Amino acid sequence: MAHPNLDGLSLHEEEEEEGLSFDFEEEGDDEQVDLRWCLIGRFLCERTIHFNSMKVRMADLWKPLKGVIIKEAKAGIFLFHFAHPLDMEAVLNGGPWTFDNNMLLLERVQLGMQIEHIPLSHAVMWVQIHNLPMGMMKEKVDIGLANYIGSFVEYDKNNNSSFWRQFMRVRVKIDVKQPLKKDYKVKNREGKWCTIHFKYEKLGVFCFVCGIMGHAENKCE
């Protein structure tokens, strides 16, 4: 039996319906998955990810004490359901993670959000700040530089408080659609300009031509 075509249907204003609104607070949760302990993610690459190999590899990297269930929510988008919130937080704080050198972009799942509307365009990663002049190795300076690279997330006090430190270290949220910042000029106390350099930890696939993560030079357009 053919399905009717509704393209030509015209509703008068009084026939149009406003839709339905549900009060989620008053009803029990029928879903088997606790979204508070879920992450949604995608890999920053142009090819298809081998799902079964990825599941085994990520579980081996994370080693969650209470386990994790990994499912493909839609093509290229994966749902990670943890049995305990501490396991989930350990994954968020220990990233970035890679599979076959492709970076995994993760976001928390929030009740009411549609998968296609969850932004998966930022990576949170540690950045080393090299060649910073003496007298400028301070938290305030590092936070300012982190906000130049992206958005400041965390300051590594263990590394940065050491007298013999070779670099400063900050955790930054970076827009993967934008080129990575390579260096920056700062003026020291004597008024001379110095060039400092940024090194990104666990970078994964990266293009040296355009500076954007997710593809190599031979795939750059």
Secondary structure, 3 states (H helix, E strand, C coil): CCCCCCCCCCCCHHHCCCCCCCCCCCCCCCCCCCHHHEEEEEECCCCCCCHHHHHHHHHHHHCCCCCEEEEEEECCEEEEEECCHHHHHHHHHHCCEEECCEEEEEEECCCCCCHHHCCCCEEEEEEEEECCCCCCCCHHHHHHHHHHHCEEEEECHHHHCCCCCCCEEEEEEEECCCCCCCEEEEECCCCCEEEEEEEECCCCCECCCCCCECCCHHHCC
